[in-house]
Amino acid sequence: MSGQYTDFIVVVTGASTGLGRAVALEVAAQGAKAVVINYAHNRDDAEETARLVGAFGAETVVVQGDV
């Protein structure tokens, strides 16, 4: 897949829900090689974002932290 983020590794803060999740999905759809998903409190939501991002073929890493 090619797009604006082809082969980029992207870090998205607050990616477990809402706008952060939407950004993570968009960069994956645009060809990101990997997406680092940052969350503060809800790992289950972050893991769901990782599953959705992975469907685009991007690798995912889920990291807890208050950024």
C-alpha positions as CSV (number, residue, x, y, z in Angstrom):
1,M,0.0,0.0,0.0
2,S,1.3,3.4,-0.8
3,G,0.3,6.8,0.6
4,Q,1.4,9.8,2.4
5,Y,2.9,7.8,5.3
6,T,4.4,4.9,3.4
7,D,7.2,3.2,5.5
8,F,6.9,5.8,8.3
9,I,6.9,4.8,11.9
10,V,4.3,7.0,13.6
11,V,3.7,7.7,17.3
12,V,0.1,8.6,18.2
13,T,-0.7,9.8,21.7
14,G,-4.1,9.2,23.0
15,A,-4.7,6.6,20.3
16,S,-7.0,4.3,22.4
17,T,-10.2,6.2,21.5
18,G,-11.6,9.2,19.7
19,L,-9.5,11.5,17.6
20,G,-6.3,9.6,18.5
21,R,-7.8,6.4,17.3
22,A,-8.9,8.1,14.1
23,V,-5.4,9.4,13.4
24,A,-3.8,6.0,14.1
25,L,-6.2,4.4,11.6
26,E,-5.7,7.1,9.0
27,V,-1.9,6.9,9.1
28,A,-2.2,3.1,8.8
29,A,-4.5,3.4,5.9
30,Q,-1.9,5.8,4.3
31,G,0.8,3.1,4.5
32,A,2.5,3.6,7.8
33,K,5.0,0.7,8.5
34,A,4.3,0.8,12.2
35,V,2.1,2.7,14.6
36,V,3.0,3.2,18.3
37,I,-0.3,3.5,20.2
38,N,0.0,5.5,23.4
39,Y,-2.7,5.3,26.1
40,A,-3.0,6.6,29.7
41,H,-5.6,4.5,31.3
42,N,-7.5,2.0,29.1
43,R,-5.4,-0.8,27.7
44,D,-8.4,-2.7,26.3
45,D,-9.3,0.2,24.1
46,A,-5.7,0.6,23.0
47,E,-5.5,-3.1,22.1
48,E,-8.7,-2.7,20.0
49,T,-7.0,0.2,18.2
50,A,-4.0,-2.0,17.6
51,R,-6.2,-4.7,16.2
52,L,-7.9,-2.2,13.8
53,V,-4.5,-0.7,12.8
54,G,-3.1,-4.1,12.2
55,A,-5.9,-4.9,9.7
56,F,-4.2,-2.3,7.4
57,G,-0.9,-4.3,7.6
58,A,0.9,-2.0,9.9
59,E,2.9,-3.3,12.9
60,T,1.7,-2.0,16.3
61,V,3.2,-1.3,19.7
62,V,1.0,-0.4,22.6
63,V,2.7,1.8,25.3
64,Q,1.2,3.2,28.5
65,G,2.2,6.7,29.4
66,D,0.8,10.0,30.3
67,V,2.1,12.3,27.5
